[in-house]
Amino acid sequence: MNIAMVSVHTNPVATEAPSHEGLRIHVAELAVELGRQGHRVTIYTRRGGLGAGERVELAPNVDVEFISAGNALPMSEQEMLSHVREFADRLAKRLAATRPDVIHAHHWLSGLAALSAADGLDIPIVQSFHGLASLHARTGVNASPARIRMERALGRGVDALIATTESESAELARLGVTRRRIAAVPSGVDGTKFTPQGDTLLSRGETPRIVMVSRRFAEDGVATVIQALTRIPDAELVVAGGPSREELDGDPEVHELRMAAKEAGVAERVTFLGHVDPADVPALLRSADLTVSLPSHHSFGRVPVESMACGTPVVVTAVGGHLDTVIDDVTGVYARPERPAELAHRIRGLLSEGTHLAALGIGGADRVRARYSWERIANETLKVYESVCPASEPETVPEDSTHEEDLEFAVAS
């Protein structure tokens, strides 16, 4: 197949970790696997840096093409919204010239651009949101009402949708998307990098090690784990993520967490690594007895799956993608957010039962190999592409002037 992917604000070949690192990994790895299988993939993204060329090769059969929209500097989602029309107009010319079999838009901004660019070209569009604003709003997270309207409109305007979690699939149905147009296909994990065998990062002794890998410390429950550490004798906490190691001392969030650890009397058992190179993450996860991730909401939850692939058990909140990826007491355990005493009790129990801990690690690694390989994810995604191609019977979507007006307003503005 000739496949066009649209990833407006997340560059799949970025050298610095973007704010949507999980999305970057998904787009890049899915494209690489599709290319490996012989399909032709072109990823269209916004030029977000000075000196970038028009096109780079990501892998055999996979190219990334840059489209100028606004200045060539990094932009937030809100800033990018005002340049969607410019991006879409230039994308339309490239789509008309290459005539892909299908367009796969990743994230809501990409969906707006793709739907506008494909207008009149008769090319089917598949949409992946990688997290819905309406779902976040239902879990108490602030979400833009305008974005919620756009996502609802996109859901009704494209040919098919891919949800990365079952909760996202259910939310799309609640927004009015026909169930038969929704496919649940999770993200994947590189099984050649994330394995139980291999080097470990950071030397360690007999002290039990808890690892957290996070970009958003407050959202992922780092403070809760620090408080729990007061009830877990001798265990150490290693936190990766955030600014570079050189910038840690000047980061206000890290400073606040270090002060919390000092007040709790566990400062000597808490280490902040700062940003860790993605190539070193498998070795870090392999060095842990447990990986902990405690968000109150999550679209997929990449770190727990990567940890499971490395044979390291996980403790996670029962939200979003964690409900799909982690089987409680089989591949990991669930814990409630902001309950340090309860969390400490669960972790103490796991660390004291070496046989059970090892069984969880084996179960997690087996589950990832069986369900989350990129080959399987690519094959399931291809089935969605094939279902919307012209050879298939197209679905008649009822006219909905409300969602059309929403999309026209968003792209025009």
C-alpha positions, 0 to 999 in steps of 0.5 A: 500500500501507499500510505500517508501518515500525518503527524503535524506537531510531533516530528518522528525523527526529532533528536530531542524528546518532544512533549508527546514522546509516546506519540513520536515513538508510535508513529515512527515504529509503526511506519518502520514496521509497515515499511519493513513489510514492503509498504510505502510510507510517507510521514508529513510533519511540520518543519519545527527547526531551522536548517531542516531539509524537505525530506529525510529517510527514516527507514527503507520504504519510509520517508519523512517530509517537512511542511512549513507552517508558521515559523520554523520554531517549536510550537505548542498545540494551541499555537499550531492550531492557528497554522493548521490551514496553512499546513493543510493547503500545502499538504493537499498539493502533496497528496494530490501529486502522490495519491496515497491509498490511505491517510492515517492522521495521528492526534487531533491537530493532524486530523483537522489538517488531513480532513481539510487537505483531502477534501475532494481527493477521494482518499480515505482517512483513518484517525488515531487520537492517542488520547481524547480531551473528553476522556481527560475531562471525565477524569477531572483533568482540565480540557479545552471545550473547543478541542472536545468539539473538534474531536467529536466532529473528527470522529464523525467525519473520518472513515475509520478510527483507531483507539489505542485503549478500550476506554478510548474506544468506549469514549468514541462511541459515547461521542457518537461514533458508530461502533463498527468504525472503531478498531482497538489497536494498542501501541507497541514495544520494540522487542529487540530493545526491551528484553529481560536479557541485557545490560543494566543501568546504574550499579546497585547492591542488595537494596531493593530498587523502585524505578519511575520514568516520567515526564510529568512528575506530579501527574505520575505520582512521584510525590506519592512514592516518596511518601510511601518510601517512609514505610518501605525500609531500605528501598531506593527510588530512582526517578528518570525524566524531566530536564537534563541532569545539568538542569536538575538543580534549577528545576522548581518541581525537582526542588520541591520533590527533593524538599519533600524527600528531605522532610520525609527523611528519605532524601538519601534514598531518592535519586533524580537522573534527569532526562535519560537517553531512550537507548538507556531506558531498557537498561534502567528498567532491567535494573529495577525490582519494580517500576511504578506509574501512578497517573490518575488518567492515561491514554496508553501507558508506554512505560509499564509495557516497556518495563514488562517487556524487560521482565520487571513487574509494575505497580500502576493505577487502574486507569486508561491503557493500564487496564488493558496492558496490566493484568492485576496480580498476573503481570503487575498489580494495581494501586490507587493514586495518592494513597502512600500508605496503601502503596507502601503496603503493596510494594512491601508485600511484593518485595518480600515475596521473591517467587511471586515477584519473579512470576509477575516479571515472567508473566509481563514479558510473556504478555508483551511478546504475545500482544504488543510486538510492532509486527502484530500492531502493524498487521492490525492497523493494515486491516483497518486501512484495507477496510476503508480502501475503495475496494471495500464497501464504503459506509454511508455516514449521515449528514451532520451539519454541526460537525462540518461547521465545527471542522470548517471553523477550526481549520479556517481559524 
